[in-house]
Amino acid sequence: LVRGAGGAPLADIRVTLESWSYPPTGFISPTMTNLSGRYEVRGVQPGNYTLRFVDAGSGIYQTQYYSGVASSPEATIVRVDRFEERLDVDATLALGGVLSGTVRVLDERPGYAIINAEPQVGTNTGGAVLFTTAEYGTGAYRITGLPPGRYRLTVNASLNGMQFSGSYSAPPADPAGILTVAPGVIVENLNFNLGAGAYDGEISGVVTGGGLVGKITKVSDAYVT
């Protein structure tokens, strides 16, 4: 059974078993909690497992490993023997937050974009940088299940073979570009438009040597080819 901090059952929580046996006992497809907050995984091979709980609905509950920790190395190992039923693997999820927006490159949708929420000092993520990829075709992104705390939001994106990167620094971020995530809060419209800044431009020319001719073009702030 999966509950929220107030004790109410939580639907649409994705529950994943991850094998900690060697050799691995095979892949087990994730399952979802029902309206009563209950989940069940059948056909589990004997072995050691950790369980991961992800809010696949609203996204406001923190991602958690059994029992009550933020990262896999800290998780409690669940041992399953042959013909055994483990009916006591419950979880209570704490409220987290969501950061969402869109990514554009030169006002166009990028070929791909990876958005990172980098935890700042004192933010309990188990040391992990939480990330997501922008939706292909729209550039929309949504980072869910963030523990309350302070984050720097960065993005790496590609358009027509060119690489772009940047950090979010507009309101509601503070002057240092840090965003505060509060329990149960969804922060929207954290939009990026890369390549439109004062330092993005193009340098071109012709390079000759030994009778050969080549072209040099600046493709981004970081790379010259």
C-alpha positions in Angstrom: 0.0 0.0 0.0 1.3 3.5 -0.9 0.0 6.5 1.1 0.6 10.2 1.1 2.0 12.0 4.2 -1.5 12.5 5.5 -2.3 8.8 5.3 -4.5 9.0 2.1 -3.9 6.2 -0.4 -2.1 7.3 -3.6 -3.1 6.2 -7.1 -0.9 6.4 -10.2 2.4 5.7 -8.3 4.8 3.7 -10.5 6.4 0.9 -8.5 9.6 -0.7 -10.0 11.5 -3.7 -8.7 15.2 -3.4 -9.3 17.3 -6.6 -8.9 20.1 -6.7 -6.4 21.0 -10.3 -7.0 24.0 -11.6 -9.0 23.4 -12.7 -11.6 20.4 -10.4 -12.0 17.0 -12.1 -11.9 15.7 -10.4 -15.0 13.6 -7.4 -15.8 10.3 -6.8 -14.1 7.9 -4.4 -15.7 6.8 -1.5 -13.5 3.3 -1.6 -12.0 1.0 1.2 -10.9 -1.0 1.7 -7.7 -4.8 1.6 -8.1 -7.3 4.0 -6.7 -7.0 2.3 -3.3 -3.2 2.9 -3.4 -2.5 -0.8 -3.7 0.0 -2.5 -6.0 0.9 -6.1 -6.7 3.8 -7.7 -8.6 3.4 -11.3 -9.4 5.9 -13.9 -10.8 8.8 -12.5 -8.9 11.8 -14.8 -9.2 13.7 -15.5 -5.9 16.3 -12.9 -5.2 17.1 -9.5 -3.6 15.3 -6.4 -4.8 14.9 -2.7 -4.1 11.6 -0.9 -4.8 11.3 2.5 -6.3 8.2 4.6 -6.1 7.6 7.4 -8.6 4.5 9.7 -8.8 3.4 9.3 -12.4 0.3 11.3 -11.9 0.5 14.8 -10.4 4.2 14.5 -9.9 4.2 16.4 -6.6 5.2 13.4 -4.4 8.9 12.8 -3.9 10.5 9.8 -5.7 11.4 7.4 -3.0 13.0 4.0 -2.4 11.8 1.5 0.1 11.9 2.3 2.9 11.8 6.1 2.9 15.1 7.0 1.4 16.1 9.1 -1.7 18.6 6.9 -3.4 19.1 3.2 -4.4 22.3 2.6 -2.3 20.4 3.6 0.9 17.4 1.4 0.1 16.3 -1.5 2.2 16.8 -4.8 0.4 13.7 -6.9 0.0 14.4 -10.7 -0.1 11.9 -12.9 -1.9 12.2 -16.6 -1.6 10.5 -19.3 -3.7 6.7 -19.3 -3.2 7.0 -16.4 -0.7 4.4 -13.6 -0.6 5.7 -10.3 0.8 2.5 -8.4 1.7 4.1 -5.8 4.0 6.2 -3.6 1.5 4.3 -0.3 2.1 5.4 3.2 1.4 4.5 6.7 2.6 5.5 9.4 0.2 6.4 13.0 1.2 5.3 16.0 -0.8 7.7 17.4 -3.2 7.5 19.9 -6.1 7.5 20.2 -9.9 9.5 22.4 -12.2 8.2 22.8 -15.8 8.4 24.8 -18.9 9.6 24.7 -22.5 12.9 24.7 -24.4 13.5 26.7 -27.6 16.7 27.2 -29.6 16.7 30.3 -31.7 12.9 30.3 -31.3 12.7 26.7 -32.8 12.0 23.4 -31.1 15.3 21.6 -30.4 16.2 18.2 -31.8 16.7 17.1 -28.2 17.1 18.8 -24.8 18.2 17.5 -21.4 17.1 19.7 -18.4 18.9 19.2 -15.1 17.8 20.3 -11.6 21.1 20.6 -9.7 20.5 20.5 -5.9 22.2 23.2 -3.9 23.7 22.8 -0.4 21.2 21.4 2.1 18.8 19.9 -0.5 18.1 16.3 0.3 18.2 14.4 -3.1 20.7 11.7 -2.0 23.4 13.7 -3.9 21.7 13.0 -7.3 21.1 15.6 -10.1 17.5 15.1 -11.2 16.8 15.5 -14.9 14.4 14.9 -17.7 14.3 15.3 -21.5 12.1 17.7 -23.4 9.1 16.2 -25.2 9.9 15.7 -28.9 7.8 18.0 -31.1 6.8 20.5 -28.4 10.0 21.1 -26.3 7.9 20.9 -23.1 9.6 19.5 -20.0 8.5 18.6 -16.5 10.8 17.5 -13.6 8.7 15.8 -11.0 9.1 14.5 -7.4 11.7 17.1 -6.4 12.5 17.2 -2.7 11.9 20.7 -1.2 15.0 22.8 -1.5 17.1 25.0 -3.7 18.0 24.1 -7.3 19.9 25.5 -10.3 18.1 24.7 -13.6 20.3 24.0 -16.6 19.7 22.7 -20.1 21.8 21.2 -22.9 20.1 21.1 -26.3 20.8 20.5 -30.0 19.4 22.2 -33.2 20.6 21.2 -36.6 23.7 19.6 -35.2 24.7 22.6 -33.1 25.0 22.4 -29.4 23.6 25.0 -27.0 23.5 25.2 -23.2 22.3 27.7 -20.6 21.0 28.2 -17.0 17.6 29.6 -16.0 18.0 33.0 -14.4 14.7 34.9 -14.7 12.1 35.2 -12.0 11.1 33.4 -9.9 14.8 32.5 -9.6 16.8 34.7 -7.3 19.6 36.9 -8.6 22.0 34.0 -8.4 19.8 31.9 -10.6 18.5 29.6 -7.8 15.0 28.3 -7.7 13.2 27.3 -4.5 11.0 24.2 -4.5 8.3 24.1 -1.9 6.2 21.0 -0.8 3.2 20.5 -3.1 4.0 23.4 -5.4 4.2 23.2 -9.2 6.3 26.0 -10.7 5.4 26.6 -14.4 6.7 28.7 -17.3 10.4 28.2 -16.6 11.1 28.7 -20.3 14.4 28.6 -22.1 15.3 30.3 -25.5 18.9 29.4 -26.2 21.0 31.0 -28.8 19.4 34.5 -28.5 21.9 36.0 -26.1 24.4 38.8 -26.7 27.3 36.3 -26.9 25.8 34.0 -29.6 26.9 34.9 -33.1 29.0 33.6 -36.0 32.6 34.0 -37.1 33.5 32.8 -40.5 36.5 33.0 -42.8 38.8 31.0 -45.1 41.9 29.1 -43.9 44.5 28.1 -46.5 47.7 26.1 -46.1 49.7 23.9 -48.3 47.4 24.7 -51.2 44.4 23.4 -49.3 41.4 25.5 -48.5 39.1 25.0 -45.5 36.3 27.0 -43.9 36.1 27.9 -40.2 32.7 28.6 -38.6 31.8 29.3 -35.0 28.9 27.0 -34.2 28.5 27.8 -30.5 30.1 29.6 -27.6 32.0 26.5 -26.6 33.1 24.9 -29.8 34.8 26.1 -33.0 35.2 23.8 -35.9 
